[in-house]
């Protein structure tokens, strides 16, 4: 399974809606992935998430989706929204236009590694996200210091 790490800024979306997937993220994709990732709306952030096939299969297994039931589980909803995206020979992807309602990515986006998946968000949203994450880290550090640990 892939291990996506790092933050990659200044990724420009061209006129045709293509953006280069950072080389370090592409390098994490196993050869059997057939140059494909899955993109879906993030359930927790203002943006999108992406993963490889192995992680998508892991989500499917965790959801315990029963094809004969109509109940919507959170994991099942993510799988329903996910779209396979092919990485072209130039290392570029086209973010599905269906996801415009979930996020306004604009012409510059940021990729953020989150382990088995990565986030895709606009530079403006990333600035807010980064501040929120740092504030959370400071609050946790302060709490640990107050606990005497």
C-alpha positions in Angstrom: 0.0 0.0 0.0 1.2 3.5 -0.8 2.6 5.9 1.8 1.9 9.5 0.8 3.9 12.1 2.7 4.7 15.8 2.3 3.0 18.9 1.1 3.3 20.0 -2.5 2.4 23.6 -3.3 2.2 25.7 -6.4 0.6 23.1 -8.6 -1.0 24.9 -11.5 -4.2 23.7 -13.2 -3.9 24.3 -17.0 -6.6 25.5 -19.4 -7.7 21.9 -20.0 -8.2 21.2 -16.3 -5.0 19.1 -16.0 -2.6 19.3 -13.1 0.7 17.5 -12.5 0.6 15.0 -9.7 3.8 15.5 -7.8 6.5 13.0 -8.7 6.9 11.8 -5.1 3.2 11.0 -4.8 3.3 9.2 -8.2 6.4 7.2 -7.1 4.4 5.7 -4.2 1.8 4.1 -6.6 2.5 0.5 -7.1 3.1 -0.7 -10.8 0.0 -2.8 -10.6 -2.1 0.3 -10.0 -2.2 0.8 -13.8 -1.5 4.6 -13.4 -4.8 5.1 -11.6 -5.9 6.8 -8.4 -9.4 7.2 -6.9 -10.6 10.7 -6.0 -13.6 11.5 -3.7 -14.9 14.4 -1.6 -13.2 14.6 1.7 -15.5 13.7 4.6 -13.6 16.0 7.0 -11.9 18.8 5.0 -12.9 21.3 2.4 -11.3 19.6 -0.5 -10.9 16.2 -2.1 -9.0 13.1 -1.1 -7.3 10.6 -3.3 -5.9 7.1 -2.7 -4.6 4.0 -4.6 -6.6 0.9 -5.4 -5.4 -1.0 -2.3 -6.7 1.6 0.1 -10.0 1.9 -1.8 -10.3 -1.9 -1.5 -9.5 -1.6 2.2 -12.3 1.0 2.6 -14.7 -1.4 0.8 -13.8 -4.2 3.1 -14.1 -2.0 6.2 -17.5 -0.8 5.1 -18.8 -4.4 4.9 -20.9 -3.4 1.9 -23.8 -5.8 1.3 -24.9 -5.5 -2.3 -28.4 -6.5 -1.2 -28.9 -3.7 1.4 -29.8 -0.1 0.6 -28.4 1.3 3.9 -25.9 4.1 3.5 -22.8 3.6 5.7 -20.2 6.5 5.8 -17.6 4.4 4.1 -20.0 3.1 1.6 -20.9 6.7 0.7 -17.2 7.5 0.1 -17.0 4.5 -2.2 -20.1 5.6 -4.1 -18.6 9.1 -4.7 -15.1 7.9 -5.6 -14.1 8.2 -9.3 -11.1 6.5 -10.9 -8.7 9.0 -12.5 -5.9 8.0 -14.9 -2.5 9.5 -14.7 -1.4 10.4 -18.2 2.1 9.8 -19.6 3.1 13.3 -18.5 2.2 12.6 -14.9 -1.0 14.7 -15.0 -4.5 14.1 -13.8 -7.8 15.8 -14.6 -9.9 16.3 -11.5 -13.5 15.2 -12.2 -15.8 18.2 -12.8 -18.4 16.5 -10.7 -16.5 17.6 -7.6 -16.7 21.3 -8.3 -19.7 21.4 -6.0 -17.6 20.2 -3.1 -14.7 22.5 -3.5 -13.5 25.4 -5.6 -10.0 24.4 -6.4 -9.2 27.3 -8.6 -6.0 27.4 -10.7 -3.5 26.5 -8.0 -3.8 23.6 -5.8 -1.9 21.9 -2.9 -1.4 18.1 -2.4 -1.0 17.0 1.2 0.2 13.5 2.0 -1.9 11.8 4.8 -0.4 8.3 4.9 -2.5 6.0 2.7 -4.3 8.9 1.1 -3.6 12.5 0.1 -5.7 15.7 0.2 -6.2 18.0 -2.7 -7.3 21.6 -1.9 -7.0 25.2 -3.1 -4.1 27.3 -1.8 -6.6 29.5 0.1 -8.2 26.5 1.9 -4.7 25.0 2.5 -3.7 28.2 4.4 -6.7 27.9 6.7 -6.1 24.1 7.1 -2.5 24.6 8.0 -3.3 27.2 10.6 -6.0 25.0 12.1 -3.6 22.0 12.2 -0.9 24.0 13.9 -3.4 25.4 16.5 -4.5 21.9 17.2 -0.9 20.7 17.7 -0.2 23.6 20.1 -3.4 22.9 22.0 -2.5 19.2 22.4 1.1 20.1 23.5 -0.3 22.6 26.0 -2.7 19.9 27.3 0.0 17.3 27.6 2.2 19.8 29.5 -0.7 20.5 31.8 -1.2 16.8 32.5 2.4 16.5 33.6 3.3 14.1 30.9 
